[in-house]
Amino acid sequence: MPSLELIRPYFAESRNRILAGLGSLILVDLLQLVIPRVIKHAVDDLALAEPQTGRLAAQAGAILGLAALVGVFRYAWRMCLLGTSRRIEQGLRDRLFAHLQRLPTAYFDRTTTGDLMARATHDLQQIRMAAGMGIVALNDAVIMGTAAIAFMAYIDPVLTVWALLPMPLVALGTRFFSRRMHRRYQAVQVSFAALTEAVRERIAGVRLIQAHNCQDVEALRVERVSRDFLEENLKLVRVTGVFSPLMLLFTSAGLVLVLLVGGRRTILGAITVGDLVAFITYLGLLAWPMMALGWVTNLVQRGKASLERIAAILAEAPAIASPTGARPLPRPRGDIAFEGVSFAYPGAAGRSALEGIDLVVPAGSVLGIVGPPGSGKSTLLSLLPRLYDPTAGRIRLDGRDLRELRLEDLRRAVCLLPQEAFLFSGTLRDNLTLGDPAIPERRLEEAAAAAALLETVRALPAGFDTVVGERGVLLSGGQKQRVALARCLLAEAPVLLLDDPVSQVDFATAAVILRTIRSLVGRRTICIASHRIAAVGFADRIAVLDRGRLAALGTHAELLQRQAYYAHAFHLQAIEEAAHAA
Amino acid sequence: MPREPLDFEDVRPIGGYDFRQLLRLRPLIRPHRALLAGSIALVLLITLLDLALPLLIRHAIDRFILPAAGGDPAAAEAALQGLSLTAAAFSLLVLLHFLFSFAQSVLMEATGQRIMHDLRMRLYAHTQDLPLDFFAKNPVGRVVTRLTGDVQNLYELFTSFLSFLFKDLLLIAGIAAVLLVLDWRLALVTFLVLPPVAVAAAHFSRRAREIFRTLRIQTAEINTRFAETIGGLRVIQIHRAEDRNFERFARLNLENYRTGMEQIRVLAVFLPLIEVLSLAAVALVIGYGGSRVPGGAVSLGALVAFLTYIRMFFRPLRDLGEKYNVLQNALASVERIFLVFDTPNPLREPPAKAAPRLSRVEELRFENVEFAYVPGEPVLKGISFRLRRGATTAVVGPTGAGKSTLLQLIPRLYDPTAGRILLNGVDLRAWPRAAIRDRLALVLQDPTLFAGTLRENIFQGLPPPSPVQEARIVEAARLDRLLERLPAGLDSPLGEGGGAISAGERQLVAIARAFARNPEIILFDEATSAVDSETEQAIQDALERLLAERTALLVAHRLSTVRAADEILVLLGGRILETGTHAALMERRGFYFRLHQAQAENGGTPPPESPCAGQTPML
């Protein structure tokens, strides 16, 4: 059971606590068995009708003392055992988070955010419950069960055998139902994750849903997923609903046997009536452990199903990682070469996103990339920081295959500005520095100015310390794009990859941004994808992509001469400019 | 990524729980009350069987075993027969017990799950109608937590709390009555421990309440952090900010752990305390009751019965502690859920009778419209203009000028803070919201696509189109290139496993969706910003054909998009600076002219008086 390996370290880490907790739990159980003895003595004394007030007070005091001890040890086991389960939850969640951050982009293309959110809260909660109350109940069941059986055997071993005759059925039943329960719980958790995602997606897109008055249609879709969840739960209860009462049924079957066999033995004089009554009382004690066992099985199966879901993520190897023994890249120059690079998105049918790309971008030069939507521009750029790895061919930085470099070094050398700007909720400063306290104010301002953002920042209520993003000041699309650009400029990477950096800004702002970019020419290697000819026209060479292939490569002038797509685009953008600039 | 200590900008109610909130769940229960009643009836039956089974054993002992024990063989024969019969009856009751228990679990689950399903759907329907303001204050992760985790928590209330209410409370009341009948003096002395129990419960519930509230808030925060990290992971990875982001999460997670430990501590004191008090009651019975036995005031049998009953009395009372825990947790969730339900929706619908009927959109007029996201900081000021049927109006201006905001006032995603918008001469707020929303198509800067097929995304909630219509829309939105890449065509799933679809292609899908709606009003917010000129040109042509009889408002940066518009609004700093046709504006040689010049110069120098003038890039 490899998934159990996940929580073993936490048990090992707090082994002493757990042992102390289990010890306390056992003590509590034993003390609870002592208390009836004290009561029995008191009653026996009273039955002798010897008025001994002192003795009685002592006995009452003893009970109070025992009660205090029970209280103390109960507190101890709760803190120790349940605390460990909280620790497991916390530890696993940290691990999950850290691991997710290392997974490649391709993983998130096939997983939904809602699913991961469900695992991070709901599933971890199930594991916590199984690891906490599950262990307590199991322990309780074992101790109380053993004690009850011991008392029974002390009274009449033969009858005990009869009473325990249904026990093998309990074991069989547990095995049988555990497996089914496990499967059902898995299905329930999967549908809970689907529900989380269905809701998340619609909350994220609520603007469009409202504007198009599609609330009813979308509510129906959520309703479908919510109903699935309901159905899965009902399927589950058909298993759990049989299992728990069944455990009790087996105990009761034992009771019937005791009644028949024990009754016969009593009638025939083999045991006394008193023995039979006591025996039945102890058998009653066994009912609670049996129920607890049912409950534990339930908890554990649920926890296990959840644990497997967590393990599935943790087992996902970070496919894109630093190779072992990679040599460092201390001073990257920024020479880039694509050699027969092809790439297909995992799981995507149809043609590859890129096919046989051969390109050389010498250090300090500028490569422009143009092409219709879906031609592979963004894909090409995202291969450089190794968000994805090529499916064929290779990419070199300063002559070395990207896959031979330490990821850390590569990403220090290469900075990508993604097409869609992403803002974290937090201050503008944090969005620019990404929490790096080492970046001085002066550089922040320089970067903001270079990205034509400084005016915007100055207009904000608290400047760089204004909270933006999900729960702060709403920035416009163009403003977000400039924040992302400033973030990228701050990174000071020798290779700058700009994916459509001016798509959402007006032309005046674009002009400022492009001037900044042009001022970097010669000092940085720049790859810039854009639909605006103005943004690529100054490039040393321009790549025209079409359906994932390199359709043409040349300077602005060359392409104007001999490349139909590029010439047409230029024509479209320039024609009225020429007409109206006059 | 803020470095300030964790701050949860969640509304945090203070003081006691309002148990009346539970009453607000009544309408949810009503449709399922038959099921619920059935389930409760079964609980009662099961409790009865629980009580009957020991009686049957006593019957077997008293009637058959005891008289025949060690007696003559003939009597033994009869006794054994009686014993077999009793055992058979016992088996029957045990079987019934099993069946009832199973039925009860299934019934309870079905009821609870249905109620939760209804609640979730109501909450969802309510939430998706809330003004966007709500979503600006509440990150997606938090809202999702309300709809999933919190509703799930409430479910616990139904399964464990209701059974407690009808089983344990009944048991407690019954035993209290029996004790009073047995010996009222001893009973009252025993009940002396109850006031401390009540005081302890009150004290700990106050502590627990705060903790459970914090836990719910932190859970939402954890969800939010996960959602945001996954959404921005590319940026985090590219900038190698993983460690810093992790530290920040780990701090939140540790905080959550500490709160959890606090919860354990509170219960670890409370539950044993109840246990100690229950044993104190036993000590009282022994000490006080025992001292009265020799005088004959209390019989020994009564004392023994008392002791037995007290154990039975405190078991449900201790359970009450556990159940109370569940109740507290559920109440914390109920509170959160009703916070959402109670979020007022200022975008009021007019009463159904009073609402005018809309035949066709003839005109939309903005009259002195002002809008502020934050009171006192208007982003639009004194906006007045007119959109006519069949006319295209374009909005241009620097980023952050308020173009997108202006656009979003039309579908009433926001209402103006001052001034008004008139649809066919009637205030937009007087129309049912559906009247305008059903007639418009909005394409946003960042297109929203949902998991599902391409077809579902384009024909979102519309009746299935004819193949001809379908082909026309695909053609108009230039989806042909995308489709040729996808073997399953329009039935290709987007999202999971569907392969990446580029930002430009997403815009095309959103445009196709707009075309499919066959709208009277079309609102484009930078709808083609990620699309190349050739595709854009084709869409422009399609749009022109489509726009013949329609009203259009386009936000664009590319002046090529804007040129053909019937009227151009130049927006700057939330005000309309210039209006007119392209030719007229060029004539004026104002801001528009300079914007245009900057573009014409092929990305050269910025216009002299643009907001960005005078900055020198310094990298």
Chai-1 contact restraints between the chains, C-beta under 6 A:
chainA,res_idxA,chainB,res_idxB,connection_type,confidence,min_distance_angstrom,max_distance_angstrom,comment,restraint_id
A,A42,B,I286,contact,1.0,0.0,6.0,A-B,restraint_1
A,A42,B,G290,contact,1.0,0.0,6.0,A-B,restraint_2
A,L46,B,G290,contact,1.0,0.0,6.0,A-B,restraint_3
A,L46,B,V293,contact,1.0,0.0,6.0,A-B,restraint_4
A,L46,B,L300,contact,1.0,0.0,6.0,A-B,restraint_5
A,A47,B,L300,contact,1.0,0.0,6.0,A-B,restraint_6
A,P51,B,P294,contact,1.0,0.0,6.0,A-B,restraint_7
A,T53,B,S291,contact,1.0,0.0,6.0,A-B,restraint_8
A,L56,B,G290,contact,1.0,0.0,6.0,A-B,restraint_9
A,L56,B,S291,contact,1.0,0.0,6.0,A-B,restraint_10
A,Q59,B,I286,contact,1.0,0.0,6.0,A-B,restraint_11
A,A60,B,A283,contact,1.0,0.0,6.0,A-B,restraint_12
A,A60,B,I286,contact,1.0,0.0,6.0,A-B,restraint_13
A,A60,B,G287,contact,1.0,0.0,6.0,A-B,restraint_14
A,I63,B,L279,contact,1.0,0.0,6.0,A-B,restraint_15
A,I63,B,V282,contact,1.0,0.0,6.0,A-B,restraint_16
A,I63,B,A283,contact,1.0,0.0,6.0,A-B,restraint_17
A,L64,B,A283,contact,1.0,0.0,6.0,A-B,restraint_18
A,A67,B,V276,contact,1.0,0.0,6.0,A-B,restraint_19
A,A67,B,L279,contact,1.0,0.0,6.0,A-B,restraint_20
A,G71,B,P272,contact,1.0,0.0,6.0,A-B,restraint_21
A,G71,B,V276,contact,1.0,0.0,6.0,A-B,restraint_22
A,R74,B,P272,contact,1.0,0.0,6.0,A-B,restraint_23
A,Y75,B,A268,contact,1.0,0.0,6.0,A-B,restraint_24
A,Y75,B,P272,contact,1.0,0.0,6.0,A-B,restraint_25
A,R78,B,A268,contact,1.0,0.0,6.0,A-B,restraint_26
A,M79,B,A268,contact,1.0,0.0,6.0,A-B,restraint_27
A,L82,B,I264,contact,1.0,0.0,6.0,A-B,restraint_28
A,G83,B,M261,contact,1.0,0.0,6.0,A-B,restraint_29
A,G83,B,I264,contact,1.0,0.0,6.0,A-B,restraint_30
A,R86,B,Y257,contact,1.0,0.0,6.0,A-B,restraint_31
A,R86,B,G260,contact,1.0,0.0,6.0,A-B,restraint_32
A,R86,B,M261,contact,1.0,0.0,6.0,A-B,restraint_33
A,Q90,B,N253,contact,1.0,0.0,6.0,A-B,restraint_34
A,Q90,B,Y257,contact,1.0,0.0,6.0,A-B,restraint_35
A,R93,B,N253,contact,1.0,0.0,6.0,A-B,restraint_36
A,D94,B,A250,contact,1.0,0.0,6.0,A-B,restraint_37
A,D94,B,N253,contact,1.0,0.0,6.0,A-B,restraint_38
A,F97,B,F249,contact,1.0,0.0,6.0,A-B,restraint_39
A,A98,B,F246,contact,1.0,0.0,6.0,A-B,restraint_40
A,Q101,B,E242,contact,1.0,0.0,6.0,A-B,restraint_41
A,R110,B,E496,contact,1.0,0.0,6.0,A-B,restraint_42
A,R110,B,G497,contact,1.0,0.0,6.0,A-B,restraint_43
A,T113,B,A227,contact,1.0,0.0,6.0,A-B,restraint_44
A,T113,B,I230,contact,1.0,0.0,6.0,A-B,restraint_45
A,L116,B,I230,contact,1.0,0.0,6.0,A-B,restraint_46
A,M117,B,N223,contact,1.0,0.0,6.0,A-B,restraint_47
A,M117,B,F226,contact,1.0,0.0,6.0,A-B,restraint_48
A,M117,B,A227,contact,1.0,0.0,6.0,A-B,restraint_49
A,A120,B,F226,contact,1.0,0.0,6.0,A-B,restraint_50
A,T121,B,T219,contact,1.0,0.0,6.0,A-B,restraint_51
A,T121,B,N223,contact,1.0,0.0,6.0,A-B,restraint_52
A,T196,B,T148,contact,1.0,0.0,6.0,A-B,restraint_53
A,V199,B,V144,contact,1.0,0.0,6.0,A-B,restraint_54
A,V199,B,L147,contact,1.0,0.0,6.0,A-B,restraint_55
A,R200,B,V144,contact,1.0,0.0,6.0,A-B,restraint_56
A,E201,B,F450,contact,1.0,0.0,6.0,A-B,restraint_57
A,I203,B,V140,contact,1.0,0.0,6.0,A-B,restraint_58
A,I203,B,V143,contact,1.0,0.0,6.0,A-B,restraint_59
A,A204,B,V140,contact,1.0,0.0,6.0,A-B,restraint_60
A,G205,B,T448,contact,1.0,0.0,6.0,A-B,restraint_61
A,V206,B,Q128,contact,1.0,0.0,6.0,A-B,restraint_62
A,V206,B,F135,contact,1.0,0.0,6.0,A-B,restraint_63
A,L208,B,T448,contact,1.0,0.0,6.0,A-B,restraint_64
A,I209,B,Q128,contact,1.0,0.0,6.0,A-B,restraint_65
A,Q210,B,L413,contact,1.0,0.0,6.0,A-B,restraint_66
A,A211,B,P411,contact,1.0,0.0,6.0,A-B,restraint_67
A,A211,B,L413,contact,1.0,0.0,6.0,A-B,restraint_68
A,A211,B,L442,contact,1.0,0.0,6.0,A-B,restraint_69
A,N213,B,A434,contact,1.0,0.0,6.0,A-B,restraint_70
A,N213,B,R437,contact,1.0,0.0,6.0,A-B,restraint_71
A,N213,B,D438,contact,1.0,0.0,6.0,A-B,restraint_72
A,C214,B,Q460,contact,1.0,0.0,6.0,A-B,restraint_73
A,C214,B,G461,contact,1.0,0.0,6.0,A-B,restraint_74
A,Q215,B,Q128,contact,1.0,0.0,6.0,A-B,restraint_75
A,V217,B,G461,contact,1.0,0.0,6.0,A-B,restraint_76
A,A219,B,A125,contact,1.0,0.0,6.0,A-B,restraint_77
A,V222,B,Y124,contact,1.0,0.0,6.0,A-B,restraint_78
A,E223,B,M121,contact,1.0,0.0,6.0,A-B,restraint_79
A,S226,B,H117,contact,1.0,0.0,6.0,A-B,restraint_80
A,S226,B,R120,contact,1.0,0.0,6.0,A-B,restraint_81
A,L230,B,Q113,contact,1.0,0.0,6.0,A-B,restraint_82
A,L230,B,H117,contact,1.0,0.0,6.0,A-B,restraint_83
A,N233,B,Q113,contact,1.0,0.0,6.0,A-B,restraint_84
A,L234,B,A110,contact,1.0,0.0,6.0,A-B,restraint_85
A,V237,B,S105,contact,1.0,0.0,6.0,A-B,restraint_86
A,V237,B,V106,contact,1.0,0.0,6.0,A-B,restraint_87
A,V237,B,E109,contact,1.0,0.0,6.0,A-B,restraint_88
A,G241,B,F102,contact,1.0,0.0,6.0,A-B,restraint_89
A,G241,B,S105,contact,1.0,0.0,6.0,A-B,restraint_90
A,G241,B,V106,contact,1.0,0.0,6.0,A-B,restraint_91
A,V242,B,F102,contact,1.0,0.0,6.0,A-B,restraint_92
A,P245,B,F98,contact,1.0,0.0,6.0,A-B,restraint_93
A,P245,B,S101,contact,1.0,0.0,6.0,A-B,restraint_94
A,P245,B,F102,contact,1.0,0.0,6.0,A-B,restraint_95
A,L249,B,F98,contact,1.0,0.0,6.0,A-B,restraint_96
A,S252,B,V94,contact,1.0,0.0,6.0,A-B,restraint_97
A,V256,B,A87,contact,1.0,0.0,6.0,A-B,restraint_98
A,V256,B,F90,contact,1.0,0.0,6.0,A-B,restraint_99
A,V256,B,S91,contact,1.0,0.0,6.0,A-B,restraint_100
A,L259,B,A60,contact,1.0,0.0,6.0,A-B,restraint_101
A,L259,B,A87,contact,1.0,0.0,6.0,A-B,restraint_102
A,L260,B,A87,contact,1.0,0.0,6.0,A-B,restraint_103
A,G263,B,I65,contact,1.0,0.0,6.0,A-B,restraint_104
A,G263,B,L83,contact,1.0,0.0,6.0,A-B,restraint_105
A,T266,B,I65,contact,1.0,0.0,6.0,A-B,restraint_106
A,T266,B,A69,contact,1.0,0.0,6.0,A-B,restraint_107
A,I267,B,A68,contact,1.0,0.0,6.0,A-B,restraint_108
A,I267,B,A69,contact,1.0,0.0,6.0,A-B,restraint_109
A,I267,B,A76,contact,1.0,0.0,6.0,A-B,restraint_110
A,I267,B,A79,contact,1.0,0.0,6.0,A-B,restraint_111
A,G269,B,G70,contact,1.0,0.0,6.0,A-B,restraint_112
A,V273,B,L66,contact,1.0,0.0,6.0,A-B,restraint_113
A,V273,B,A69,contact,1.0,0.0,6.0,A-B,restraint_114
A,Y345,B,G499,contact,1.0,0.0,6.0,A-B,restraint_115
A,Y345,B,A500,contact,1.0,0.0,6.0,A-B,restraint_116
A,G347,B,G497,contact,1.0,0.0,6.0,A-B,restraint_117
A,A348,B,G499,contact,1.0,0.0,6.0,A-B,restraint_118
A,A349,B,P487,contact,1.0,0.0,6.0,A-B,restraint_119
A,G350,B,R485,contact,1.0,0.0,6.0,A-B,restraint_120
A,G350,B,L486,contact,1.0,0.0,6.0,A-B,restraint_121
A,G350,B,P487,contact,1.0,0.0,6.0,A-B,restraint_122
A,R351,B,R485,contact,1.0,0.0,6.0,A-B,restraint_123
A,P372,B,D532,contact,1.0,0.0,6.0,A-B,restraint_124
A,P372,B,T535,contact,1.0,0.0,6.0,A-B,restraint_125
A,P373,B,S502,contact,1.0,0.0,6.0,A-B,restraint_126
A,P373,B,G504,contact,1.0,0.0,6.0,A-B,restraint_127
A,P373,B,E505,contact,1.0,0.0,6.0,A-B,restraint_128
A,P373,B,V531,contact,1.0,0.0,6.0,A-B,restraint_129
A,G374,B,R481,contact,1.0,0.0,6.0,A-B,restraint_130
A,G374,B,L482,contact,1.0,0.0,6.0,A-B,restraint_131
A,G374,B,S502,contact,1.0,0.0,6.0,A-B,restraint_132
A,G374,B,E505,contact,1.0,0.0,6.0,A-B,restraint_133
A,S378,B,S502,contact,1.0,0.0,6.0,A-B,restraint_134
A,P385,B,I238,contact,1.0,0.0,6.0,A-B,restraint_135
A,R411,B,R240,contact,1.0,0.0,6.0,A-B,restraint_136
A,L416,B,I238,contact,1.0,0.0,6.0,A-B,restraint_137
A,P418,B,R234,contact,1.0,0.0,6.0,A-B,restraint_138
A,Q419,B,A503,contact,1.0,0.0,6.0,A-B,restraint_139
A,E420,B,A503,contact,1.0,0.0,6.0,A-B,restraint_140
A,F422,B,G232,contact,1.0,0.0,6.0,A-B,restraint_141
A,F422,B,V235,contact,1.0,0.0,6.0,A-B,restraint_142
A,F424,B,M1,contact,1.0,0.0,6.0,A-B,restraint_143
A,F424,B,G232,contact,1.0,0.0,6.0,A-B,restraint_144
A,G426,B,M1,contact,1.0,0.0,6.0,A-B,restraint_145
A,G426,B,P2,contact,1.0,0.0,6.0,A-B,restraint_146
A,T427,B,P2,contact,1.0,0.0,6.0,A-B,restraint_147
A,D430,B,M1,contact,1.0,0.0,6.0,A-B,restraint_148
A,D430,B,P2,contact,1.0,0.0,6.0,A-B,restraint_149
A,L434,B,M1,contact,1.0,0.0,6.0,A-B,restraint_150
A,L434,B,H239,contact,1.0,0.0,6.0,A-B,restraint_151
A,L434,B,A241,contact,1.0,0.0,6.0,A-B,restraint_152
A,G435,B,M1,contact,1.0,0.0,6.0,A-B,restraint_153
A,G435,B,R244,contact,1.0,0.0,6.0,A-B,restraint_154
A,E446,B,M618,contact,1.0,0.0,6.0,A-B,restraint_155
A,A449,B,Q615,contact,1.0,0.0,6.0,A-B,restraint_156
A,A450,B,P617,contact,1.0,0.0,6.0,A-B,restraint_157
A,A450,B,L619,contact,1.0,0.0,6.0,A-B,restraint_158
A,A452,B,C612,contact,1.0,0.0,6.0,A-B,restraint_159
A,E455,B,P611,contact,1.0,0.0,6.0,A-B,restraint_160
A,E470,B,P139,contact,1.0,0.0,6.0,A-B,restraint_161
A,R471,B,K137,contact,1.0,0.0,6.0,A-B,restraint_162
A,R471,B,P139,contact,1.0,0.0,6.0,A-B,restraint_163
A,S476,B,T399,contact,1.0,0.0,6.0,A-B,restraint_164
A,S476,B,G400,contact,1.0,0.0,6.0,A-B,restraint_165
A,S476,B,S404,contact,1.0,0.0,6.0,A-B,restraint_166
A,G477,B,Q445,contact,1.0,0.0,6.0,A-B,restraint_167
A,G478,B,T399,contact,1.0,0.0,6.0,A-B,restraint_168
A,Q479,B,T399,contact,1.0,0.0,6.0,A-B,restraint_169
A,Q479,B,G400,contact,1.0,0.0,6.0,A-B,restraint_170
A,L489,B,L619,contact,1.0,0.0,6.0,A-B,restraint_171
A,S503,B,S529,contact,1.0,0.0,6.0,A-B,restraint_172
A,S503,B,A530,contact,1.0,0.0,6.0,A-B,restraint_173
A,Q504,B,E526,contact,1.0,0.0,6.0,A-B,restraint_174
A,Q504,B,S529,contact,1.0,0.0,6.0,A-B,restraint_175
A,V505,B,T399,contact,1.0,0.0,6.0,A-B,restraint_176
A,D506,B,P398,contact,1.0,0.0,6.0,A-B,restraint_177
A,D506,B,T399,contact,1.0,0.0,6.0,A-B,restraint_178
A,D506,B,H557,contact,1.0,0.0,6.0,A-B,restraint_179
A,F507,B,A598,contact,1.0,0.0,6.0,A-B,restraint_180
A,F507,B,Q599,contact,1.0,0.0,6.0,A-B,restraint_181
A,A508,B,A598,contact,1.0,0.0,6.0,A-B,restraint_182
A,A508,B,P606,contact,1.0,0.0,6.0,A-B,restraint_183
A,A508,B,P607,contact,1.0,0.0,6.0,A-B,restraint_184
A,A508,B,S610,contact,1.0,0.0,6.0,A-B,restraint_185
A,T509,B,T399,contact,1.0,0.0,6.0,A-B,restraint_186
A,T509,B,C612,contact,1.0,0.0,6.0,A-B,restraint_187
A,A511,B,A598,contact,1.0,0.0,6.0,A-B,restraint_188
A,A511,B,G603,contact,1.0,0.0,6.0,A-B,restraint_189
A,A511,B,P606,contact,1.0,0.0,6.0,A-B,restraint_190
A,V512,B,P606,contact,1.0,0.0,6.0,A-B,restraint_191
A,V512,B,C612,contact,1.0,0.0,6.0,A-B,restraint_192
A,L514,B,G603,contact,1.0,0.0,6.0,A-B,restraint_193
A,R515,B,P617,contact,1.0,0.0,6.0,A-B,restraint_194
A,T516,B,P617,contact,1.0,0.0,6.0,A-B,restraint_195
A,S519,B,P617,contact,1.0,0.0,6.0,A-B,restraint_196
A,H531,B,D532,contact,1.0,0.0,6.0,A-B,restraint_197
A,A534,B,N602,contact,1.0,0.0,6.0,A-B,restraint_198
A,A534,B,G603,contact,1.0,0.0,6.0,A-B,restraint_199
A,H568,B,E534,contact,1.0,0.0,6.0,A-B,restraint_200
A,A569,B,S533,contact,1.0,0.0,6.0,A-B,restraint_201
A,A569,B,E534,contact,1.0,0.0,6.0,A-B,restraint_202
A,L572,B,S533,contact,1.0,0.0,6.0,A-B,restraint_203
A,L572,B,Q537,contact,1.0,0.0,6.0,A-B,restraint_204
A,Q573,B,S533,contact,1.0,0.0,6.0,A-B,restraint_205
A,E576,B,S560,contact,1.0,0.0,6.0,A-B,restraint_206
A,E576,B,R563,contact,1.0,0.0,6.0,A-B,restraint_207
A,E577,B,A600,contact,1.0,0.0,6.0,A-B,restraint_208
A,H580,B,H596,contact,1.0,0.0,6.0,A-B,restraint_209
A,A581,B,A600,contact,1.0,0.0,6.0,A-B,restraint_210
